[in-house]
Amino acid sequence: MMMRQDVVKIPGCSMIEANGVAHEFLAGDRSHPRINEIEDMLEDMFTRLKIVGYAPSTDEVLLDIDEDEKETNLFRHSEKLAIAFGLIATSPPTPIRIIKNLRICNDCHAAAKLISKAFDREIVVRDRHQFHHFKHGSCSCMEYW
């Protein structure tokens, strides 16, 4: 019905600046020139997050797919791709600053908190509604977003 009425969902898009160059990521994007490094970092992020207790929140994924595929889709959200790129493209203590065109989802919010702790990095995400400043495993929004 949505296709017949030309209803289109806006894709999640995140932008990050590194070394004076803006980089844009879409959900599930594989077009970045450094995608192999980004995917290696995603694996490292996922491993570290599991160690500190991360469990993907798949209840927001509306696709009719199995749980493993839902987790894979969640971990390829644009902000996670941008964070992975930020971890490889910027040096500590430089904060990772991301601009997101939509509201950050619950899973990405929870993951960003844990990534800030696991990698000891500050992450700032400006989503559609507000700034989220992740540091040492907590967010400046205090879970009111």
C-alpha positions, 0 to 999 in steps of 0.5 A: 500500500505504501509503495502504491501511494509513493510513501518513502521512508527517509533513510538513516544518515549520519555525518562525521568530519575527520581531518577536515573532510565530511563523511556520510553514512547510510544505514547498511552502507558499504560504499565508503573507501575504508569499508574494510577497516570500518567493518573490522572496527565494527567487529571489534566494537561488537566484541567489546560491547558483548564483554561489557554486557551489551545485548542488541534491542531487536524489538524495534526492528520491524522486518520479518527476519530472524534474530541474527539478521535483526542484530546484523541490521542493527549493527549496521545503522548509520551512527554505528558506522560513523562511530566505527569510522571515527574510532579509526580516523581520529585519535584520542582524546579527540571527541567523535562528533556525529550529526544524525538526520533522524532521532537516534534509536534506543539500540544505538543510544545504548551502544554509544554509551557502552562504546564511550566506556569500552573505548574511553572516547567521548562521542557527541551525536546531534540527532533530530531533537537534541545533543547526546554527549556520551562519556564514560558509559553515560549520556548527557540526556540522562535517558530523557530523550 
